[in-house]
Amino acid sequence: MAQIKKAMLIYNGNAGQKNIEKTLGQTVPLLSLYIDELILKPTKLPRDAYHFCRAIDETVELLIIIGGDGTVHECMNGIGGLAKRPAVAILPGGTCNDFSRTLGIPQQMQKAAQMIVDGKKKKVDFVKAEDRYFLNFWGIGLIADTSNNINNKEKALLGKISYFTSAIRTLQQTDLFHVRIETEEENWEEEAVFVLVMNGQFIGTNKIDLPNAAIDDGKAEILICRNTSFSALKEIFSMNREELEDFTGDLSLIQASRIHIHTKEEMNVDTDGEVYMTSPSSLEVLKQHLTFIVPSE
């Protein structure tokens, strides 16, 4: 990394004091060697990360985020609409850290900090969903219901496994719903158990290896599942690209840049693990809208 004049580092100010000291001790001394002015911004309230990024100074060249997918999501919504956006580096500090996995970022804190120093810049697609943005995924049906049904105590104990234990419970309550999907090239009408629009490639640390998927091609992958059995869900996470191309009985796969998703009834939407939107939704892929620091190899 070339010498940076000014950077901002956002981290969870509500974490335990020892955890904060350990994390900052593993990262700040190394980063400070290459950054003239490093501004530390601890979050205290739920929307602090968003507001810090929304008001970011144009002189900030690099935004460093210590946190999981939720913190990254809030930060990206903060800078997404800015005319001048800083490059972004992720130090994965959450349960799953899914988008950092898509970028190939090491999951160990010190190695991730070293990656920032040794890494390169890569332009990455970003998806606008109504007046918000997402990096990793947008989902309705089973996807959103699973997020809502995750037990906080279970998540604390089981971490990433809690997503699948919640999915098993949720499947027993999930019904098919009617969905109409319009893209720039074709329209679809389906009875589905979930619709998943992906920009990233991981959910719950598990890779969904969709054919022709890329994070810089200006297109999102739309996966429609019609089967309510857990075996179908398990198969999605375990298949490789060639198998998924041939598996058409319960799945449909579409690529598109502009997507309109309509449901007969209003449904909760999960964006990057955060449920605060409802359908219908209009999505637009902003090609190579953001710049991230990724491993050089």
C-alpha positions, 0 to 999 in steps of 0.5 A: 500500500502506498502511503495514505495521508488520511484514513478513518477506522470504524469499530464497535465501541460497545465491545468489551474493553479487553476485546477492543484493546486486543483488536486495536493492538493487533491492527493500529500499530501496523496500519499507522506505519502507512497512514499519516492521519488515522482517525478512530471512530468507535460506534456507540449507537446502532446507526453510528457507523452509517452516520460516520460514513455519510458525513465522511470528509472527502480528504479521507482516502481509505475507510477501514471497517472492523466488524461483521456483515452488519457493520459493513452494510451500514458503512456501505449505505453511508458512502454509497450515495457519496459523489466521492467515495474512499477505498474500503478495507475490511478487518473481519470481526463478525460471526460470518464475515461473508462479503470479506470471504467473497473478497478473499480477505484473511479471517484472522485479524493480524493477517487481514491488517497485513493484507491491507498493507500488501493488497491491491485495489479492486472495483466491485459492484454494488446494488441499489435497492429502493433508497438503500444499498446492499453488497452481499445479498437480498432475500425474501421468503425462507431467507428473510424468515430464517434471519428473523427466527435466529435466536440471539442466545443460540447465535452467541453459542453457535455462531454461524451454525445458528443460521442453519438451525434457524433454517431447519425450524423455519422450513416447518413453517414456510409456505410457497408464495407467488412472485413475479420477476421482471428484468431487462431481458425477461420476465418470470412468474413462479411459486417459490419458497425463497428468492435470493439476489446475490452480489457476493458468493457466501451466506453463513460462511457457506459458498454458493458457487453460482455459474458465471458469478462475478462481483465486477460484471454489473450483474446480480444472480437471482436464485429462485427455489421452489422446494420446501424440503431441507434437502433442497436447501442443503443441496444448494450449499453443497453443489459446485457450479457444474451441478447447479447448472444441471439442477433445474427441477427446483431451482431457477437461475437468472442474471440481470442488472435491473430487477423488479420483484413483485409479490402478491402480499408485502413480504419482509426483505433481508439485505445482508442479514438486516431485515428492515425492508418489504417487497415489492422492490426495484434493484439496480446493479451499480457496476464497479461502484465501490473500491475495496482492498483485496489480496494482491494474489 
